[in-house]
């Protein structure tokens, strides 16, 4: 391998694939990244056997070839270099780096020792805008919790019906569903569950791309990729295992009707829940008293060691008077992830789930279980 490219391009690629570089000492090869140059492109790859990331850029290729190189050593050195042309040359499993006054040699290993990242035939796929997908995942990313008993709820559900994608997350105490319009490339409904970590990496890697992401669903793997601006060639590919199993029938948890509804200012509600959290009990409890007759919501919390708190929130309400308690952290998560200036809160009684929705939009719903006293 003998290639030339700019330092800033290599730095970008290393920062992306490095997210999949393993720190485990059990398999030292996973601490390396694969560098492969052919057909005018340099490809970087890394995997920890759970996720794999590939990144490509156009380069000047004098000689094709490849090498597996320790990620930490390479990345640290490249970060010190000026933004200028870099020459990378591989000889006898050594990588020689030349950039202006900087020269170094890093010992690598054979590409034959590097694990293969799964390839995909185009089975089931869809296309979604990267900003839309990343924003949608950001609204639910913190909800799943690790569960050995129910590994399915450790991940995030992608469920398709016609041209609509539903992204769902739950931890058994709250649930969020986000609806997104997508372009499917074949008929039929399908679904899969991705690990929470995979969803975080999608946000971290693709949020700045502002491109369409093609998602390909295989038998037990999923691929997210974006194409270069000027070439029909992948720029970034993220491959992940999926979580096996059947996701809970979450739609049965979402209340189909309510007895009390109130529309309130989101920021006002959010700030008063935050204030109430200071005086919340050991179980993080805050109490809501909704009075449709007065058009007001009273929020209370109390702690024997600190004192008591009470606030009033003006709103437009209808239905029956209700008193209901929630974990304030769950309320804050739901309100923080809403984008509208006003929110709808619905409830039926003190033991039924509460529902938060943005006003003016029907693409997001947040369901939270009450604290039963």
Buried (B, 14 or more C-beta within 10 A) or exposed (E): BBBBBBBBBBBEBBBBBBBBBBEEEEEEBBBBBBBBBEEEBBBBBBBBEEBBBBBBBBBEBEEEBBBBBBBEBBBEBBEEBEEEEBBBBBEEEEBBBBBEEBEBEBEBBEBEEBBEBBEBEEEBBBEBBBBBBBBBBBBBBBBBBEEEEBBBBBBBBBBBEEEBBBBBBBBEBBBBBBBBEBEBEEEEEBBBBBBBBBBBBBBBBBBEBEBBBBBBBBEEBBBBBBBBEEEEBBBBBBBBBBBEEEBBEBEEBEBEEBBBBBBBBBEBBBBBBBBBBEBBBEEBBBBBBBBBEEBBBBBBBBBEEEEEBBBEBEBEBEBBEBBBBBBBBBBBBBBEBBEEEBBBBBBBEBEBBBBBBBBEEEBBBBBBBBBEE
